[in-house]
Amino acid sequence: MLPRNPNMLLHKGEATRRASFLELFFDLVFVFALTRVVARAVEDLTGRAAIHQPEAVFAGATKTLFLVLALWSVWHGSAWTTSRYDPYQPIVQSTVLIALVASMVMGVAIPRAFSVNAVAFVAGYLIAQLSRSLLLAIALRGHEQQRLELRIFITYSATAVLWILGLIFAWSGARLLFWLPALVIEYLANRFGWPVPGLGRSAPHTWSIAGEHLAERYQQFFLVALGEAVLVTGLTYSSGSRNPASTAAFAVTIAASILIWRIYFYRAGQIFAEAVRQSRRPAQIGSSAADSHLLITTGVITTAIGFELTIAQPTGNTPFAWLPVILGGPALYMVGRSRFEYEVFNRVSPSRIVAVGLLLALIPVLLRAPPLAVMSAAAVVLTGVALADAQRARGKPPEPPAPPM
């Protein structure tokens, strides 16, 4: 399984530009895992605590965000691995397969990840992160890239102590006090080139990656998140009473999903790979785009939570805790999409900034409105952004990419 020559592991230009079928299979696991995250968040927002204990809502939101960040970390680590190395090499495919199984375990454990399923969740996470860097460090023996994988392995080994300490404490709140710092340390280490005393660090602009492959992987994960939103919409509507109000809510959420898709791919998402190809520092723009897509994905997942809440209870006063979800999800998506637009075109369309402001301004205005009206207002704002895009492009040639880095 180990290559005779470590250079065989490196990506091979055009031959490794597209994602492999194994990577697409890996993505399917995250549709399931993200659906479990949404179900858990909806359970928190519809329980008695959501009405009588605002602090419980905040705690639930923190845990939901934590779960999303943990899942993203596993997926993102695999995406960068297959963009840095040849995804068709057996050792690289082994890391993806291990991460696939580990992510499935995490997905199963998510509803009770802070209680009875904590061991399974942490085991899946640590196996995915540690096995990837360890196997690659062994396979890259003698190659300069080995130092990077060793630093990653050492970092995850150090934070594993915090993850395991969190398991020792049965109280879920105490677990988060250990697990959240561990995740923050890992994200910061990734941001600053995995610094380790004695082994140094590396800057993103020095990393060698297949930029177009990484761009395609980000696009695919966006579709995974959006596919999860569509799945939640269909399951919630099909399992409910399907009265006129819920049918109207179903129609609005489908329209909102289409608008989210349209806004992403027009036009930055459509030519992102070309922007990476033209960039002077593909790894740096890829690192920046990771943050943008994390915001985009979190926004889509939050919007999916709003979809389920709206379809399940379209009438009556909207609970205050639901407003930041139904309107804040699309707003967060637009923030990430604005940042993404800057990475592709070195500018941000005013319509996106206006949309974020409108969505946030609507929160106090719609305090007594039913969930269907709140979701409809969000869909109207998204429609305005899509129409502004179409108007700006009318009668003009397609805008070429102009990456700022």
N, C-alpha and C positions, 0 to 999 in steps of 0.2 A: 504494500500500500504506500510505503514511503518512496518518493522519487529518488532515482540514483543521483540526480543533479538538482540541487535546490532551485536553480534558475528555471527549471521546468514548471515550478509553481507560479511564476509571475504571469500576469495577464498578457495576452498575445494580440493586442490591437483589435482589428476587425473581427477576428475569430471569436473573441470573448466580449464583443460589444453588447450583444443581446442577453437577456436573462435566460437561464436554463429552465427546463421543465421542472427540475427539482426545486428551484427557487419559487416557481409559481405554486407548486404543491405546498411548499412551506408557508406561503401566504394564506392558503386556505385555513390553516390552523388559527390564524389571527382573526378571521371572520368569526369563528366560534368563540375565541377568547374575548374579543371586544363585545360580542353579544352578551357574554356573561357579565362583563363590566357594566353594561347598560342596565341589565336586569337588576344587578345589585344596587345601582344608584337609584333606580325607580323604586325599589323596595324601601330605601332610606327616605325618599321624598314623599311617599304615600302612607307611611306609618304614622302612628299617633305622635311620635317624637317630632315629626316635621311640622306639626301644628303647635305643640305645646313647649317644645324645647329647641329654640334656635341654635343653641350650642351643639346639639346633637346633629343638626343639619350641617353645620360647619365641619364637625368631625367626620361626618359621612362624605362630604365633598373632598376633604383632605385625603381620605383613604381612597376615594375613586381616582383622584389625580395621581396618587402614588402608584396605584395599580397600572394606570395608563403609562406612566413613566417607566415602570419596570418592564412592561411588555415592549415598549418602544426601544428600550435599551438592548433587549435581546434581539429584536428584529434588526435594529440599526447596526449592531455588531456583526451580524451575519451579512447584511447588505454591503458593508464596507469590506468584509473579508472577500466576498465574491467579486468585488470591484478592484481589489488590490491584487488578488491572485486568480489563477485560472479556475473558473467554476466547474470545469470538467475533470479536473484532477481528482483522483479517488480520495486523497486526504482532505481536500477542501469539501468535497461532497459529504464526507463523513462528519465534518463539523456541522454542516447544514442539517443532516439527518438527526444528529444528536440534539441540536437546537430544536428541531421539529418536535421530537418526542417530548423534550423537556418543556416546550411551550404548551403542548397539549396537557401535560400534567398541571402546569400553572393555570391553564384555562379551567380545568375541572375543579381546581382548588379555590378559584377566585371568590365564589359566593361566601365562603367561610375562611378566607385567607388569613384573617387575623385571630381565628379561634381554632376550631378543631382541624382545619386543613392547613395550618401554618407550616408544619413540617414539610408537607408535599409541595407547597408553593415555594418555600425557600430552597428545597432540594432541587426542584426544576430550574430555578433561576441560577443557582450556583453551578450546577452541572453544565448548563448551556454556556455560561460565561467562562468558567475555568477550563473546560475541555477544549474549547476553540483555541484559546491562546496557547495552551500546553501542547496540543498536537501540532500546531503550526510552528512553535518554537523548536520542537524536536525535528520536524521535517525540514526546517530551514537551517540546520546545523552548518555553521561556518559562513552563512550568508549575512550581509549587513542588516537585512530585515529581521534577523533573529532577535536582535536587541530590542526592537519594538515589541515583538510578541512576548519576550521575557518581562519587559516592563508592564505590559498589560496583565500578564499572569500574576506578577507580584502584587500589583494594585488590587486585583480581585481577591487574591489570597488574604491581603491585609483587611479589606472590608468584609471578608467572609466572617471574621471574628465578630463584627457588629451584627451581622445577620444571625449568627448562631446565638449570640447573647440575647437577641430578641426572642429567640425560641424558648429560652429558659424562663422568661416571664410570661405567665399565663394571661395576664391582663392585656387586652389588645391595644389599649392606649400606650402602655409601656413598650410594647413591641415597636410601635411606630417611632418612639423616641430613639430607638436603635437603628431601625431600618431606614428611616428617612435620611439621617446623616450619612449612612453608608451609600445611599443612592446619590446624594449630593456630592460626596467625595468622588465617586466614579464619574459623574458628569463633568466635574471640574477637571479631573485628571485627563479625560478625553479632550476637553477644551484646550488644555495647556500642554498637550503632547505627551501624556503619560510620564511625567517626571518621576524618577526614582533615584535616590542618592547612589552615586557610584556608576550608574548607567546612563545618566543624563536625561534629556528629553528631545523631542523632535517637533519642529514647527509644521503646521498643516501644509504650507507652501512647498515643503520639501518632500511630501509624500507622493509616491508614484501610484496613480490609480487609473482605471479605465473610466474616465469621466462620464462618457455616454451611457455606460452600463449602470453607473450609480444614479444618473438622472432618470433612467427608465425604472429603476427600483423604487425611487421616490414616487414616481407617477403611479406605479402599481400599488404601493401602500395606500396612497390616497384613494384609489378605487376600492381597495379592501375596506377602508373606513366607510366610504360611501355605500358600498355593497352591504355592510353591516346595518347602516341606517335604513336602507330599503328593506332588508330582511326583518328588522324590528317593526317597521311600518306594516308590512304584510301580515306578520304573525299577530300583532296586536289587533289589527282590524278583523282578521279572520276568526279570532277567538272571542271577540266581543259581541255586542247585541246588534251591531250594524243598523242602527237607526239613522234617520236623516242627518242628525248632528255629527255622529261619528263618521258617516260617509263623507260629509263635507270636510271634516278634519283629515280624513284619509286622502282626499283629493288635494287639499292644500299642502300636505306633507310630501306627496309625490311631486307636486309642482315645485316645492322648495328644493327637493333632491335634484331635480333636473336643472334648476337654476344654479345650485352649488356646482354641479358638474360643468355647466356651461361657463360659469365665471372662471373656474380653475383653468380649463383648457383653452379659453380664449383670452389672450393668445399666448401668454407666457408658458402655460403648461404644454402647449402644442409644440413649442420650439425650444424647450428647456435644454434638450440634448444638444441642439445646435449652439446654444449659448455657452454651454460647458466646453464644447469643442473649440469655440472661438476665444475662450477665456485665456488670459495669460497665465493664470494659476488655477487650473481645474480643481485641484484638491481643496484649495481655499474656498472656492465658490461652492464646492460640494459640502464642505463643513458648514458654511453659512446657510445653505439650503436645508441642511438637516434641522436647524433651529426653526426655519420657516415652516417646514413640513410638520414639525412637532406641533407648532401652533395651529396649523391647518387641520391636522388630524384630531387634535384635542377639541377644536371647535366643531368638527363634524360629529365626533362622538357625543359632545354635549348637546348638539342639535338633535341627534338621534334620541337622546333621553327626553328632550322636549317633544319629539314626535310621539313617543309612546305615551307620555303624560297627556298630550292633547287628544289623541284618539280615544284613550281610555276614559277621559273625563272632559269632553269638549265644552260643556255648559257649566253654569254656576260661577261664582267668584274664583279667580285664580289665586291659589295660596301664594303668599309673598315669596316663599322659597322657590317657587316655580319660575317666577319672572326672570331672575338672572340666568336660568337655564334656557328658557324658550327664546329670549332675546339675546342673552349673553353668548350663547353658542354661535349663532351667525355672526355676532360682532367679533368674537375671537377668531373665527374663520377668516373674516375680512382683514383683520390685523395681520394674520399670517400670509394671506394672499397678497396684501399690499407689500409686505417685505419681500415676498417671492418675486413680485413684479419688478421691484428695484434691482434684484439680483440678475434679472434677465434683460431689462431695458434701461437701467440706471435712472429710473424715474418712478413716480407713483401717480396714478390717475386720481384726480380730485374726487371723482365719484366714490371711490373706495373710502376715502377719509370721511366724506359726508355720510356715507352709509354707516360707518362705525359710530359717528356722533348721533345720528338719528336713532339707531338701535338702542344705544344707552339712554338717550333722552326719553324714549318711550317707556322705560321701566316705571318711573313715577306716574306717568300719564295714564297707564293702563292698569293701575292697581285694582280697580273694581271690575275690570273687563273679564269675560269668560276666556278660558284658554284658547278656544277656536279663534276669537278675535285677536288675541295676542300673536298667535302663530300666523294668522292672515296678515297682520301688520308687518311681521318679519319677512314674509314672502313678498309683500309689496315693495319693501326696501330692496330686496335682492333683485326683483324685477327691474327696478330703476337702475341698478348697476348694470345689469345685462343690456338694457336698452341704451344706456350711455356708451357701453362698449360698441354696440352695433352702430350707433350714430357717429362715433368717432372714426370708425373704419369705413363708413360708406363712401364709395367712390374713390378710395385710396388703395394703393398697392399694399400688400401685407407688410407690416412693420418688421424689419429685421432685428435680430438681437443686438444688444449693445452692453454686454456685461461690464460692470464697473471694476472688475478685478481680473 
